[in-house]
Amino acid sequence: MITTTTTTLDEHFILFENIPLIYARVPKVANSSVKAALSKLLELPPNEDCRITADATWRKGTKGQTSMVNACAARRRRSSHFIFSFVRNPFDRLVSAYNNKLVENDHLSPAMVHMGLEQNMPFDRFLEVVAATPDEELDVHLLPQSSILCINGLPVPSYIGKLEAMDHHWQLLRRRMLQAGLPDPGNLPRKNVRRSDLSDLPQYFNTERQIELGANRYRDDLNIFYRTIDPGVLARGEQQTIHHPIEPP
């Protein structure tokens, strides 16, 4: 019999212990804002030394009100819990991670150092390293969203909004939660917002090779979450009307 070992690195789903709700957090997809909104659902405030945006807080700093579980544990609760998440244009998410983690920050995470990334390295070289690194060695901010949210290519959440339609999809989420008998998290606060639009994407993905590298690395994300939009359109940041969230059966 083959056994698998999971670690906290596999635990991407925030499980509420007192209400049937699970949030699948995806780094660089309004994660801090969503956590801030969900903190209103806690009956007791987190420990004083905990930041509400930190995974560690939701794992062990909420006085037992929440924990973090892996995708398999979340899927087992799919019939009893409302599970939601948000995704982002993979090209846009990659640029956001590059600017935030390699340019703005004064140090790199151990995982990024292990990957061979360097502060302020050219984006072209950064893209090549990410493209050549297997999922199991990627920093979580660069991990494909499909690797976080899916099992065998099937999404675990029953509601997946998109960052490109965040305001609209958040309001729809609030409605879905109320229909499920869950408390209302209220309006979404804006936390750690550093880029306001996609107008800078062509500066980063300005060759067919760059677009191809990004598209190949995040092929599953594109196929599962953005399959109706051409990768070149996404890489150039061309606006698309996104009316509906993804609501897998």
N, C-alpha and C positions, 0 to 999 in steps of 0.2 A: 504494500500500500504506500502511495506517495503522499507525504504530508507537506504542506506549505506553511511557511512562517510569515506572519504579518508583523509589521512594526508601525509605529506612529506615523511613519512616512506614507503609509497606505491609507491612513484615516483622514479622508477628505470630507466626511459627512458629519455635520453637527446634529446630534440627536437631542431633542428636548425630552426630558424624563417625565414631565407632568402634563404635557399636551402632545397630541399625535402629529408632530411636525418634525421634519428633517430638512436641513438646508445643506446642499452640496456646494461647498465653497470652491471657487476657482480663482486662484490668484491672478491679479491684473484684470479682473472683470467686476469692478465696483464692489469688491469683496468687503472693504472697510465700511462702505456706506451701508451695505446690507446688514452687516453685523451690528452696526450702530442702531439701525432700525429694529432689529430683532432683540436687542438688549432691553427694549421697552416691554417685552413679553416676560422678562424675568421677574419673579415675585420678590426676590431678594437681590440686592446689588452684589456684583462680583467682589472678590477680595480686593482690599484697598491697593495692594501692590500690583494689580493686574490691569493691563490695557485691554479694552473691549475689542480692539482690532486684532489682537494676538490669538493664534490658535490655542496656545497654552491656556489661555483664560477659559475658553470654551471646553477644553479637555478636562481641566481639573481646578479651575478657579471660580466656578459659579456655585459653590456650596452644594454640589450634587444635582443642580438643576439641569445640567447638560453634560454630555460626553461627546467624544468623537469616535466614529466607527468607520469601517471600510465599506467598499461598495457591496460586497456580499452580505454583510450584516444589514445594510440599508435595504437591499432588495428583499430580504426576508420580511421586512416590515412594510412592504409596498401596499399590501391590502389593508393595513390598519393605520398607516401614516400618510400624510400629504408630504410629498418630497418635491422640492423645487430647486432650481439653479438658474444661472444666467451664463450665456456664452458671448464670445466676442470675435469679430473678424480676425482670423489667425494672424494675418499680416500686421494689422494694427496692434494686436496684443504683443507681438514680437518686438515691434518698434518701441512700445511702451516699456517693456521689460528692459530693453537695451538702454534707453535713456535714463530710466529710474535706477537700475541696478549697476550699470557700468559707467555712466557719465555723472549722474547726480550724487550717488553714494560715495563715501570716502573709503569704503572697503567692500570686498566681495564676500559672498557666502562661501563656506567651505566647499559646497557642491560645485559652485562656479569655478573656483580655483582648481578643483579636481578635473573639471572639464577642459581646462587649459585656457579659460577666458582671462582677460586682463582689463584693468581699468582703462577707459578711454581708447580701447582698441578700435580700429576702423570697423564700420558696420559690415563691410564686405567680408572681412575675416571672421567677425562674430557669427555671421550667417553661415559661413562654411563650417565652423566648429559645431554649431548647433545641428546643422544638417548631418554631420558625421557622427554625432553622439547618440547612442541607443537610449531608449526611454529610461531604462533603469539607472542611467548615470546622469540624467538631466536634473538640473535644479528645478524645483516645483514651479517656479514662475515661467519656465520654458516647456514644461511638460504638456503634451497635447491635451486639450480639453476632453477629447474622447477617452483618453487613458484614465482620466479622473472620473468621468461620469458614466462610462459604459462598461458592460460585461459582454464579451463576445460580440461587440459591435452594436449592442442594444442599450439605449439609455436607461439608467435606473430611475431618474426623476420622472414624474408624470407631468411636470410643467417646467419648460425651459424657455425663459425669456432671452431677448437679445439686447446687448448693450446699445446697439444702433437705434433701438426703439425703446430705450430704458424707461422714459417717463410713462409711455403708453402701456408697456408691458408690466410695469410695476403696479399701475392702477388695476390692470386685469388680474394680476396676482392677488391683490387685496380682495377683489371680488370673489376669486376662487376660494380664498381662505375663509371668507365669511360664509360662502356656500357650504364649506366643509365643517362649519361650526367652530372655526378657529378664531382667536382674537385678532383684531386688526392691528398690524404693526405701524400704521400711519404713513405719512408721506416719507419719501426717501431723502435722508440728509445727504449732502455732498461732502464726502470725505476724501482727502488725498487726490483731488482732481488736478492733474498736471497738464493735460492736453485737451483742448476744447473741441477739436474737430480732426478730420482725416486729411487735411490739406497738405500736410508734410509727407505723406506716404510716398509720392513719386520721387522725392529726394533720396529715399532709401532703396526703393525697388524701381530703379531706372534702367534696368537691362532685362532682357528675356531670361538670361541665366539666373539672375537674382530671383525673379518671379518663379522660375522653375524649381530652384532650390527650396524656396519657402513652400511652394505648393506640394512638392514631393515629401518634405518633412512633415507637413501637417495635412497630408492627404485624407486621413480618416476624419479629421475635423471638418474639412471641406465637404466630404461626401455625406457626412451625417447631419451637419448643422447648416451648411450653406450650399447644398447640392444644386439649387436652382440658379446660382449666381456664378458667372465665369470667374475663375481665379484671377485673371488679369484685371478685371473690374474691381475686385476686392483689393488687389495689390496697389492699384492706382488711387484707391480711396474714393472712387466714384459713388455718389450717394444712390442707394437703392431704397425704394419704398418697401418696408417690412411691416405688413399689417398684423400678422398673427405670430404668437409664440409657438413653440413646438410642444405638442401635448401627446406624447406616445401613449398608446393604449395600455 
